[in-house]
Amino acid sequence: MRKVLLIIGVLAVLACGFGGFIAYRALDLGKEINASSITQEQFDAQRLKGAESAVRGALPKPLSDIDEKDIYGKNDPTSQGRPPGASCSYYTAKPITDGADVPLFRFCFAGGKLVEKKRVTIVDQ
């Protein structure tokens, strides 16, 4: 009987630890999404051909660890028209909504200048 209780206790501790880790990651992701969100006005205020340093300085830290396949899917080779050779940063749109359409603001830079700003949506795969 003690072995059974010991096994149940160990399993309960492992389950709580795993559940706590999942909750922590979800909370951490939620904080990043909130911290990396900008309003339509902040998006509109950035001018094409503006200096990359000025644009990045006017905005919060962009979303990190973005895999473009997660945004555009495997069947969009142009990544919704991403400029060739440009590096892009992504921000969530404020207010953050729950729905099938998840808008992101994309800023693409090349040669130290803002070459494109665009509202893109995460595709439903």
C-alpha positions in Angstrom: 0.0 0.0 0.0 2.9 2.4 0.8 4.4 1.8 -2.7 1.1 2.7 -4.4 0.8 5.9 -2.3 4.4 6.7 -3.0 3.9 6.2 -6.8 0.7 8.3 -6.7 2.6 11.0 -4.8 5.5 11.1 -7.2 3.1 11.2 -10.2 1.1 14.0 -8.6 4.3 16.0 -8.0 5.4 15.4 -11.7 2.0 16.4 -13.0 2.0 19.6 -10.9 5.5 20.5 -12.1 4.6 19.9 -15.7 1.4 21.9 -15.4 3.3 24.7 -13.7 5.8 24.8 -16.5 3.1 25.0 -19.2 1.3 27.8 -17.2 4.6 29.7 -16.9 5.3 29.4 -20.7 1.8 30.5 -21.5 2.1 33.5 -19.2 5.5 34.4 -20.6 4.2 34.2 -24.2 1.3 36.4 -23.2 3.6 39.0 -21.7 5.8 39.0 -24.9 2.8 39.4 -27.1 1.5 42.3 -25.0 4.9 44.0 -24.8 5.4 43.6 -28.6 2.0 45.2 -29.6 1.6 48.6 -31.2 -1.4 50.6 -32.2 -2.5 51.6 -35.7 -1.3 55.1 -35.0 2.2 53.9 -34.1 2.2 51.9 -37.3 1.1 54.9 -39.4 3.7 57.2 -37.8 6.6 55.3 -39.3 7.6 56.6 -42.7 9.1 54.6 -45.6 12.7 55.2 -46.2 13.1 56.3 -42.6 16.3 55.3 -40.8 16.1 51.8 -39.3 17.5 53.0 -36.0 14.8 55.7 -35.7 12.0 53.3 -36.5 13.2 50.7 -34.1 13.7 53.4 -31.4 10.1 54.5 -31.8 8.7 51.0 -31.3 8.9 48.4 -28.6 10.9 45.3 -28.9 9.5 43.1 -31.7 8.2 39.6 -31.4 11.1 37.1 -31.1 11.5 33.6 -32.4 9.0 34.2 -35.3 9.1 31.4 -37.9 7.7 32.8 -41.1 6.3 29.4 -41.9 4.0 29.8 -38.9 2.8 33.2 -40.2 2.5 32.5 -43.9 2.2 28.8 -44.1 4.2 26.4 -46.3 2.2 27.4 -49.5 3.2 31.1 -49.6 6.7 31.2 -51.1 6.6 35.0 -51.3 5.7 35.4 -47.6 2.8 37.8 -48.5 5.1 39.7 -50.7 8.1 40.2 -48.3 10.8 42.3 -50.1 13.7 40.1 -51.2 16.8 40.6 -49.2 15.0 42.5 -46.4 14.9 41.6 -42.7 11.5 42.0 -41.1 10.3 42.6 -37.6 6.8 41.7 -36.4 4.5 43.3 -33.9 1.0 42.4 -32.7 -1.8 44.9 -33.3 -3.4 46.6 -30.4 -6.1 46.0 -29.3 -5.3 42.3 -29.2 -8.4 40.3 -30.3 -9.5 36.7 -30.1 -10.5 35.4 -33.4 -9.5 33.6 -36.5 -7.9 36.7 -38.1 -4.7 37.4 -36.2 -3.2 40.7 -37.5 0.5 41.5 -37.3 2.3 44.7 -38.3 5.4 43.9 -40.4 8.3 46.3 -40.8 11.0 45.3 -43.3 14.5 46.9 -43.5 17.2 46.9 -46.1 20.3 49.0 -46.3 19.5 50.7 -42.9 16.1 52.0 -44.2 12.5 51.1 -43.8 11.6 49.6 -47.2 8.2 48.3 -46.3 5.5 48.4 -43.7 2.5 46.2 -44.0 -0.3 44.6 -42.1 -0.2 40.8 -42.5 -2.3 38.0 -41.1 -1.4 34.6 -39.7 -2.8 32.0 -42.1 -5.1 29.3 -40.8 -3.3 26.1 -41.6 
